[in-house]
Amino acid sequence: MAALTPAPIGHEALMGRFLRAMGEERLHHAWLLHGMRGIGKSMLAARMAAAYLCTAPTASGPCGECHGCRIGTAGAHPDMRLVALADGKRDISIEQVRELLHFLSLSGSESLRRAVVLEDAELLNVQAANALLKGLEEPAPGSLLLIVCNDLMRLPATIRSRCMLEHAAPLNDDDMRRALAGMDIDADFSGLVLSLAHGCPGRVQCLQDARIGEALRAWQRLTANLASADLGAVQDWLGKHLEAVPRALVTDLVLDALQQRLEAIRRRQQGHPALRVFYEIWTQPLITCGKSSFITNLLDIDGLHNVFAGIDQETVRVSVESVVRAKPRIVLVPAGGHRLAARRRFWQRWLGKDVRVMAVNANLLQRPGPRLLAGLEQLQREVSAQP
């Protein structure tokens, strides 16, 4: 087992519950720590195991001075085991689970207690999960099993129901700064680190390598506006860095750039009343979009209210008279040139000269990704430009 771990940053309350239960001699034999990868669950489990085997635990965890803590610090405690995914394997095997259950059934070398930390429990194969279930149903006296899981729903319900479930939440910003202070990460990357960590210090450990930090910062600049990104430069970056840089961070920066553009669109509409809009998909028969349409949601982001959003369908066949009764202030037509002029004359004859009939680039609004955001921004500019 690894050396005695420091106090877990951001999980003090969870550790406190464990210590109180231990002090009151009502400690459950199996604790299941679940939450996002990289938030310190394994460190927390190791500290819980150390506290359990400590002969004089304090209010914050193991004392660090007793014989058990000293040999634990040296990574040589005979009553503590770590079970994790073996190198080159895709799952945790039944042999590994049988070995840990056998270890828990033995008498302790230093005391009557034994502790096992089982990491990556979501990777248990079916046979291993069944074997673990049997061990949970018949725990050996003095045994403690600390299960670490990154995806709780991948564990069988029968295992979940026999454990003390504890959710380890992502760290808040203050705790993240404390955690990052203990990492050797260049201060120049502090803003990038906080935006990528999402409360999980383990996600950004790789930025202790300055080369990865520089590569991610270059990627952030390249993808700030994907609609106009230099594709040659993007391809060159991927060829040079994709193997070294964690793909989750590469994806996050792209998504963050898209999210920022989306939030900018929303902010521009704050404080302005939603304009009533009729979106013309087809003319003969007259077809528009309903409540469950993707287009209706996009219009809402742009501060435009689809007058037929109350109909719970993706597309809706309507009459000209029903459009007149809905009283839209804007009619959006996926057309241009002579056809737009014809549709403008048609709708102004029915709805009055004050109605605004505008062309919309349907191709942009119907394609996910950067082009969709470009379509929203274009529509927003055109709506704002006209009186």
Secondary structure as the mmCIF struct_conf table of DSSP 4:
data_model
#
loop_
_struct_conf.conf_type_id
_struct_conf.id
_struct_conf.beg_label_comp_id
_struct_conf.beg_label_asym_id
_struct_conf.beg_label_seq_id
_struct_conf.end_label_comp_id
_struct_conf.end_label_asym_id
_struct_conf.end_label_seq_id
HELX_LH_PP_P HELX_LH_PP_P1 ALA A 2 PRO A 8
TURN_TY1_P TURN_TY1_P1 ILE A 9 GLY A 10
HELX_RH_AL_P HELX_RH_AL_P1 GLU A 12 GLY A 23
TURN_TY1_P TURN_TY1_P2 GLU A 24 GLU A 25
BEND BEND1 HIS A 29 HIS A 29
STRN STRN1 ALA A 30 HIS A 34
TURN_TY1_P TURN_TY1_P3 ARG A 37 GLY A 38
BEND BEND2 ILE A 39 GLY A 40
HELX_RH_AL_P HELX_RH_AL_P2 LYS A 41 LEU A 53
BEND BEND3 THR A 55 ALA A 56
BEND BEND4 ALA A 59 GLY A 61
BEND BEND5 GLY A 64 GLY A 64
BEND BEND6 CYS A 66 CYS A 66
HELX_RH_AL_P HELX_RH_AL_P3 HIS A 67 THR A 73
TURN_TY1_P TURN_TY1_P4 ALA A 74 GLY A 75
TURN_TY1_P TURN_TY1_P5 PRO A 78 ASP A 79
STRN STRN2 MET A 80 VAL A 83
HELX_LH_PP_P HELX_LH_PP_P2 LEU A 85 ALA A 86
TURN_TY1_P TURN_TY1_P6 ASP A 87 GLY A 88
BEND BEND7 ARG A 90 ASP A 91
STRN STRN3 ILE A 92 ILE A 92
HELX_RH_AL_P HELX_RH_AL_P4 ILE A 94 SER A 105
BEND BEND8 LEU A 106 LEU A 106
HELX_LH_PP_P HELX_LH_PP_P3 SER A 107 GLY A 108
BEND BEND9 SER A 109 LEU A 112
STRN STRN4 ARG A 114 LEU A 118
HELX_RH_3T_P HELX_RH_3T_P1 ALA A 121 LEU A 123
STRN STRN5 LEU A 124 LEU A 124
HELX_RH_AL_P HELX_RH_AL_P5 VAL A 126 GLU A 137
BEND BEND10 GLU A 138 GLU A 138
HELX_LH_PP_P HELX_LH_PP_P4 PRO A 139 ALA A 140
TURN_TY1_P TURN_TY1_P7 PRO A 141 GLY A 142
STRN STRN6 SER A 143 CYS A 149
BEND BEND11 ASN A 150 ASN A 150
HELX_RH_3T_P HELX_RH_3T_P2 LEU A 152 ARG A 154
BEND BEND12 LEU A 155 LEU A 155
HELX_RH_AL_P HELX_RH_AL_P6 ALA A 157 ARG A 160
TURN_TY1_P TURN_TY1_P8 SER A 161 ARG A 162
BEND BEND13 CYS A 163 CYS A 163
STRN STRN7 MET A 164 HIS A 167
HELX_LH_PP_P HELX_LH_PP_P5 ALA A 169 LEU A 171
HELX_RH_AL_P HELX_RH_AL_P7 ASP A 173 ALA A 181
TURN_TY1_P TURN_TY1_P9 GLY A 182 GLY A 182
BEND BEND14 MET A 183 MET A 183
HELX_RH_3T_P HELX_RH_3T_P3 ALA A 187 PHE A 189
HELX_RH_AL_P HELX_RH_AL_P8 SER A 190 ALA A 197
TURN_TY1_P TURN_TY1_P10 HIS A 198 GLY A 199
HELX_RH_3T_P HELX_RH_3T_P4 PRO A 201 GLN A 208
BEND BEND15 ASP A 209 ASP A 209
HELX_RH_AL_P HELX_RH_AL_P9 ALA A 210 LEU A 222
TURN_TY1_P TURN_TY1_P11 THR A 223 ASN A 225
HELX_RH_3T_P HELX_RH_3T_P5 LEU A 226 SER A 228
HELX_RH_AL_P HELX_RH_AL_P10 LEU A 231 HIS A 241
TURN_TY1_P TURN_TY1_P12 LEU A 242 ALA A 244
BEND BEND16 VAL A 245 VAL A 245
HELX_RH_AL_P HELX_RH_AL_P11 ARG A 247 GLN A 269
TURN_TY1_P TURN_TY1_P13 GLN A 270 GLY A 271
BEND BEND17 HIS A 272 HIS A 272
HELX_LH_PP_P HELX_LH_PP_P6 PRO A 273 ALA A 274
STRN STRN8 LEU A 275 TYR A 279
BEND BEND18 ILE A 281 ILE A 281
STRN STRN9 TRP A 282 TRP A 282
TURN_TY1_P TURN_TY1_P14 THR A 283 LEU A 286
STRN STRN10 ILE A 287 CYS A 289
TURN_TY1_P TURN_TY1_P15 LYS A 291 SER A 292
HELX_RH_AL_P HELX_RH_AL_P12 PHE A 294 ILE A 301
TURN_TY1_P TURN_TY1_P16 ASP A 302 GLY A 303
STRN STRN11 LEU A 304 ASN A 306
TURN_TY1_P TURN_TY1_P17 VAL A 307 GLY A 310
BEND BEND19 ILE A 311 ILE A 311
BEND BEND20 GLN A 313 GLU A 314
STRN STRN12 THR A 315 ARG A 317
HELX_RH_AL_P HELX_RH_AL_P13 VAL A 320 ALA A 326
BEND BEND21 ARG A 329 ARG A 329
STRN STRN13 ILE A 330 VAL A 333
BEND BEND22 PRO A 334 PRO A 334
HELX_RH_AL_P HELX_RH_AL_P14 GLY A 337 LEU A 351
TURN_TY1_P TURN_TY1_P18 LYS A 353 ASP A 354
STRN STRN14 ARG A 356 ALA A 359
HELX_RH_AL_P HELX_RH_AL_P15 ALA A 362 LEU A 365
TURN_TY1_P TURN_TY1_P19 GLN A 366 GLN A 366
BEND BEND23 ARG A 367 ARG A 367
BEND BEND24 GLY A 369 GLY A 369
HELX_RH_AL_P HELX_RH_AL_P16 PRO A 370 ALA A 385
#
